């Protein structure tokens, strides 16, 4: 029981790894994607956005039946 309590407290103190986010797209037009990152590291955030856009396109293509 005590072990579970320690883990819970640790998760609350650590918080999420990325607190900044940006959302692209709309739910009705191909789907919305929310990307989390660190605005203090723009190069890494750009890489995350580019990968999210690539995966969003791939998912859309799969749903349309093309490859």
C-alpha positions in Angstrom: 0.0 0.0 0.0 2.8 2.5 0.9 4.5 1.7 -2.4 1.4 2.8 -4.4 1.2 6.1 -2.4 4.9 6.9 -3.2 4.3 6.3 -6.9 1.2 8.5 -6.9 3.0 11.4 -5.2 5.9 11.1 -7.6 3.7 11.3 -10.7 2.0 14.4 -9.3 5.3 16.2 -8.7 6.8 15.2 -12.0 3.9 16.5 -14.1 3.8 16.0 -17.9 7.0 16.0 -19.8 5.7 18.6 -22.3 3.2 21.3 -21.2 3.2 23.4 -24.4 0.9 22.4 -27.2 -0.4 23.4 -30.6 -3.4 22.0 -32.4 -3.6 21.7 -36.2 -6.6 20.8 -38.4 -10.3 20.5 -37.5 -12.3 17.5 -36.4 -14.7 17.9 -39.4 -12.0 18.3 -42.1 -9.6 15.4 -41.9 -9.2 15.4 -38.1 -7.4 17.5 -35.6 -4.1 16.7 -34.1 -2.7 18.1 -30.9 1.1 18.2 -30.6 2.8 18.5 -27.3 6.4 19.8 -26.9 8.6 22.5 -25.5 8.3 26.0 -27.1 11.8 26.6 -25.6 13.2 24.1 -28.1 11.7 25.2 -31.5 13.7 22.8 -33.6 12.4 19.8 -31.7 8.8 21.2 -31.8 9.1 21.7 -35.6 10.2 18.0 -35.9 7.2 16.9 -33.8 4.8 19.0 -36.0 6.3 17.6 -39.2 5.9 14.0 -38.0 2.4 14.7 -36.8 1.4 16.1 -40.2 3.0 13.1 -41.9 1.1 10.6 -39.7 -2.1 12.5 -40.1 -1.8 12.4 -43.9 -1.0 8.7 -43.8 -4.1 8.0 -41.6 -6.2 10.0 -44.0 -4.8 8.1 -47.0 -5.5 4.7 -45.3 -9.1 5.7 -44.5 -9.6 6.7 -48.2 -8.2 3.4 -49.3 -5.1 4.7 -51.1 -1.6 4.0 -50.1 
